[in-house]
Every structure is written in structure tokens, then in C-alpha cells.
Amino acid sequence: MTTYARQLAEVEAPRQHWWLRNDVRAAVSTVFLGAFLVNNLHSHGPKWLTVVAALGTYAAAALLTGHLRRRIKRSRRAA
């Protein structure tokens, strides 16, 4: 039994923590930057900061969309 467990441990790839996954990071960035953008628009903040927040939100959402699309493609290929 210990030989089997050792072989299984060698074959199985180490798993990444959920908070280190790229899709989770992109989702958190999208939410954070989106909330900042809404807050800046609501409080009539500086225009340059609104533009930076909008671009950051757009980039984070685009990254998240890409990660989710790749995950869907991988799951379809595996099925």
C-alpha cells in the first residue's frame, strides 16, 4: 500500500492554492477596480483617476473572460 501511495504522489501534479489561480486574481481585480470606478464616479473624483480606473477595470475583466473561456474549452475537451 505504501508503494502505491508513493507512486500516486509522484504522478499527481501538485495543486495550486485557490487564491493563487489566475482566474481568481482577475476576478478580485475586476471587482476591486470596478468598485473603485463606481466610487470615483459617484464622488466626482478627478477625471484622470476615473480613466485609469476604467482602463484597469476593462483590462481585468478582459483577463477574467480569457481565463474563463480557456477553462470552458479545457473542460469540453476533457469530456
C-alpha positions in Angstrom: 0.0 0.0 0.0 2.8 2.5 0.7 4.4 1.8 -2.7 1.1 2.6 -4.4 0.7 5.8 -2.4 4.3 6.8 -3.3 3.7 6.1 -7.0 0.5 8.1 -6.9 2.1 11.0 -5.2 4.9 11.1 -7.9 2.4 11.0 -10.7 -0.1 13.6 -9.4 0.8 17.2 -10.0 0.9 19.5 -7.0 -2.2 21.6 -6.8 -2.2 25.3 -6.6 -4.0 27.2 -3.8 -7.3 28.7 -5.0 -6.2 32.2 -4.2 -3.2 31.9 -6.4 -5.1 30.9 -9.5 -5.1 33.5 -12.3 -8.9 33.5 -12.7 -9.4 34.3 -9.1 -6.9 37.1 -9.2 -8.6 38.5 -12.3 -12.0 38.3 -10.6 -10.7 40.1 -7.5 -9.1 42.8 -9.6 -12.2 43.3 -11.6 -14.4 43.7 -8.5 -11.9 45.9 -6.7 -11.2 48.2 -9.7 -14.9 48.3 -10.6 -15.9 49.3 -7.1 -13.2 52.0 -7.2 -14.5 53.2 -10.6 -18.1 53.4 -9.3 -17.0 55.2 -6.1 -14.9 57.7 -8.1 -17.8 58.4 -10.5 -20.2 58.8 -7.6 -17.9 61.2 -5.7 -17.0 63.2 -8.8 -13.3 62.4 -8.5 -10.6 63.6 -10.8 -11.1 62.7 -14.5 -7.6 61.1 -14.8 -8.3 58.8 -11.9 -11.7 57.8 -13.5 -9.9 57.0 -16.8 -7.3 54.9 -15.0 -9.9 53.0 -13.0 -12.0 52.4 -16.2 -9.0 51.1 -18.1 -7.9 48.9 -15.2 -11.5 47.5 -14.8 -11.6 46.8 -18.6 -8.2 45.1 -18.6 -9.1 42.9 -15.5 -12.5 42.0 -17.0 -10.8 41.0 -20.3 -8.3 38.8 -18.4 -11.1 37.2 -16.5 -13.0 36.5 -19.7 -10.0 34.9 -21.3 -9.3 32.7 -18.3 -12.9 31.5 -18.1 -13.0 30.8 -21.9 -9.9 28.7 -21.7 -11.3 26.8 -18.7 -14.5 26.1 -20.6 -12.5 24.9 -23.7 -10.4 22.6 -21.5 -13.5 21.1 -19.8 -15.1 20.5 -23.2 -12.0 18.7 -24.5 -11.9 16.5 -21.4 -15.5 15.5 -21.7 
